[in-house]
Amino acid sequence: MSDGEFPYLVTLADAARGRRVMLVADADARARIAKRLGLVALDRFAVEAEIGAVAGGIAAKGTIDADVVQTCAATDLPVPGAIREAFDLRFLRDAAPDAAADEEIEIDSADCDILPLDGDRVDLGEAAVQTLSLALDPFPRHPDADRILAGKGVLSEEQTGPFAALAKLQGKPKD
């Protein structure tokens, strides 16, 4: 379970005592995380969490803070950004759904932050990396992307969409 890019194991015994955890990824861990998540760079990654016991498992509540550099979806230019994302996770023994592999499972938003407890421990570092992954902008855009694309002759959606065609029709003289 500790094979990840930023492992930090928390056991049921740790949770029973309750504690505050502050983790900061070193340069090697940040490079491994950046590679996994397809980032240009991960300049800072920190986790602050309160760990405690809950019935049937472990609770972890806190925030991740990261300075990331992603690639612009339109131009491939670097797009720096700062992420601060709160999390409130429950790792429970009975969290796995009772369903066959091909059966559809319906979950609500309260179930999204409940994860299965594997044995007597969880990898808080892996949970933090997954939280970062979900917080990333799926289509980052460089501030100069529109200008750069226009300079290369790429038309914007406003110039090519259905309303652009209507606007052109409105400007034509009637026969």
C-alpha positions as CSV (number, residue, x, y, z in Angstrom):
1,M,0.0,0.0,0.0
2,S,2.9,2.4,0.4
3,D,4.2,2.1,-3.2
4,G,2.7,5.4,-4.2
5,E,4.4,8.7,-5.0
6,F,3.8,10.2,-1.6
7,P,3.1,7.5,0.9
8,Y,2.0,8.2,4.5
9,L,0.3,5.4,6.3
10,V,-2.2,5.9,9.1
11,T,-3.3,2.9,11.2
12,L,-6.4,2.4,13.2
13,A,-4.2,2.7,16.3
14,D,-3.0,6.2,15.1
15,A,-6.6,7.2,14.5
16,A,-7.7,6.0,17.9
17,R,-5.3,8.4,19.5
18,G,-6.3,11.2,17.2
19,R,-3.7,13.6,15.8
20,R,-3.0,16.5,13.5
21,V,-0.8,15.7,10.5
22,M,1.2,18.2,8.4
23,L,3.0,16.7,5.4
24,V,5.1,18.5,2.8
25,A,6.3,16.6,-0.3
26,D,10.0,16.9,-1.1
27,A,11.3,17.5,-4.6
28,D,11.5,13.8,-5.5
29,A,7.9,13.1,-4.4
30,R,6.6,16.2,-6.2
31,A,8.4,15.1,-9.4
32,R,6.8,11.6,-9.2
33,I,3.3,13.1,-8.5
34,A,3.8,15.6,-11.4
35,K,4.7,12.7,-13.7
36,R,1.6,10.7,-12.6
37,L,-0.8,13.6,-13.0
38,G,0.7,14.8,-16.3
39,L,1.8,18.2,-14.8
40,V,4.6,20.3,-16.2
41,A,5.6,20.9,-12.6
42,L,4.4,20.6,-9.0
43,D,6.3,23.3,-7.2
44,R,4.6,22.8,-3.8
45,F,2.4,20.1,-2.3
46,A,1.3,20.2,1.4
47,V,-1.3,18.3,3.3
48,E,-2.8,19.3,6.7
49,A,-5.2,16.9,8.3
50,E,-7.0,15.9,11.5
51,I,-7.0,12.1,11.9
52,G,-9.5,10.4,14.1
53,A,-11.4,7.2,14.7
54,V,-15.0,6.7,13.5
55,A,-17.2,3.7,13.9
56,G,-15.7,1.1,11.5
57,G,-12.7,3.0,10.4
58,I,-10.6,6.2,10.1
59,A,-11.6,9.8,9.5
60,A,-9.3,12.3,7.8
61,K,-10.4,15.9,7.4
62,G,-8.2,18.7,6.1
63,T,-6.8,20.6,3.1
64,I,-4.3,20.1,0.4
65,D,-2.3,23.1,-0.9
66,A,-0.4,23.0,-4.2
67,D,1.3,25.2,-6.7
68,V,1.0,23.4,-10.1
69,V,2.0,24.1,-13.7
70,Q,-0.3,22.5,-16.2
71,T,-0.2,22.5,-20.0
72,C,-2.7,24.7,-21.9
73,A,-5.3,22.6,-23.6
74,A,-5.2,24.8,-26.7
75,T,-1.6,26.0,-27.0
76,D,0.6,23.7,-25.0
77,L,2.0,26.7,-23.1
78,P,2.5,26.3,-19.3
79,V,-0.3,27.5,-17.1
80,P,0.6,28.0,-13.4
81,G,-2.0,27.8,-10.8
82,A,-2.6,27.5,-7.0
83,I,-4.9,24.9,-5.6
84,R,-6.4,24.8,-2.1
85,E,-8.8,21.9,-1.7
86,A,-10.6,20.7,1.4
87,F,-11.3,17.1,2.0
88,D,-13.4,15.1,4.5
89,L,-12.8,11.4,4.0
90,R,-14.0,8.3,5.8
91,F,-12.1,5.0,5.4
92,L,-14.6,2.3,6.5
93,R,-14.4,-1.5,6.7
94,D,-17.8,-2.0,5.1
95,A,-17.5,0.7,2.4
96,A,-17.3,-1.7,-0.5
97,P,-20.6,-2.0,-2.4
98,D,-22.4,-5.3,-2.5
99,A,-22.8,-5.7,-6.2
100,A,-21.8,-8.0,-9.0
101,A,-19.0,-6.8,-11.4
102,D,-21.5,-6.0,-14.2
103,E,-24.2,-4.6,-11.9
104,E,-24.8,-0.8,-11.9
105,I,-24.4,0.9,-8.6
106,E,-26.1,4.2,-7.6
107,I,-24.3,6.4,-5.1
108,D,-25.2,9.8,-3.7
109,S,-22.8,12.7,-2.9
110,A,-22.5,11.6,0.7
111,D,-21.0,8.3,-0.5
112,C,-18.3,9.9,-2.6
113,D,-16.0,10.6,0.3
114,I,-16.3,7.1,1.8
115,L,-13.5,4.8,0.8
116,P,-12.8,1.2,1.8
117,L,-10.4,0.5,4.7
118,D,-7.8,-2.0,3.6
119,G,-6.9,-4.0,6.7
120,D,-6.0,-1.7,9.5
121,R,-4.4,1.2,7.6
122,V,-4.9,3.8,4.9
123,D,-2.4,5.7,2.8
124,L,-3.2,9.4,3.5
125,G,-0.6,10.5,1.0
126,E,-2.3,8.6,-1.8
127,A,-5.7,10.0,-0.7
128,A,-4.1,13.5,-0.9
129,V,-2.7,12.9,-4.4
130,Q,-6.1,11.7,-5.5
131,T,-7.7,14.8,-4.0
132,L,-5.2,16.9,-6.0
133,S,-6.0,15.0,-9.2
134,L,-9.7,15.8,-8.8
135,A,-9.0,19.4,-8.1
136,L,-7.0,20.1,-11.2
137,D,-8.5,22.1,-14.1
138,P,-9.3,19.5,-16.7
139,F,-8.9,22.0,-19.6
140,P,-6.4,24.7,-18.4
141,R,-6.1,27.7,-20.7
142,H,-3.2,30.1,-21.0
143,P,-4.3,33.8,-20.6
144,D,-2.9,34.5,-24.1
145,A,-4.5,31.4,-25.8
146,D,-7.2,33.3,-27.7
147,R,-4.7,35.9,-29.1
148,I,-2.2,33.2,-30.1
149,L,-4.8,31.1,-31.8
150,A,-6.3,34.1,-33.6
151,G,-2.8,34.9,-34.9
152,K,-2.6,31.4,-36.3
153,G,-5.9,31.8,-38.0
154,V,-8.0,29.6,-35.6
155,L,-11.5,31.0,-35.3
156,S,-13.2,31.2,-32.0
157,E,-16.5,29.6,-31.2
158,E,-18.3,32.9,-31.5
159,Q,-16.9,33.3,-35.0
160,T,-17.9,29.8,-36.2
161,G,-21.0,28.9,-34.2
162,P,-24.6,29.0,-35.2
163,F,-25.1,32.5,-33.9
164,A,-22.2,33.7,-36.1
165,A,-24.0,32.4,-39.1
166,L,-27.2,34.2,-38.1
167,A,-25.2,37.5,-37.5
168,K,-23.8,37.2,-41.0
169,L,-27.3,36.7,-42.4
170,Q,-28.6,39.8,-40.6
171,G,-25.9,41.9,-42.1
172,K,-26.7,40.9,-45.7
173,P,-29.1,43.1,-47.8
174,K,-32.5,41.6,-48.6
175,D,-33.3,40.8,-52.2
